[in-house]
Amino acid sequence: MKLFALVFASLLFTNIAVAGCEEPQEPALPNVADAVTAQMVKAQNDVKDYIKSAEKFIGCTRNELAQRRMTKKIETIAEDFNSLVRAYKERMQKA
C-alpha cells in the first residue's frame, strides 16, 4: 500500500511540474512593408512576453536539448525582430 501511495504521489508531482513547463508559442511578426506603428509596438510587447515565457520554460525543464533549442529560438526571434525594427525605421525615414 505504501508503494502504491509513493508511486501515485510521484506521478502526481511529475504531472504538476510538467504542466507548468510548457514551451511558449512564437509570436507573429508583422510584414515590414506595410506595418504601422501600432503593429510594431504590439510585436515588441509580444516578443518581450515570448522571451519571458521562454526563459521560464528553460528554467522549468530539465531536458538539456529542449533548453538549447529554446535558447536558439529566443536568439532567432530577437534577431528577426531587431531586423524588422531596422527595416521599419529605414522605411519610415524614406517616407
Secondary structure, 3 states (H helix, E strand, C coil): CHHHHHHHHHHHHHHHHHHCCCCCCCCCCCCCCCCCHHHHHHHHHHHHHHHHHHHHHHHHCCCHHHHHHHHHHHHHHHHHHHHHHHHHHHHHHHC
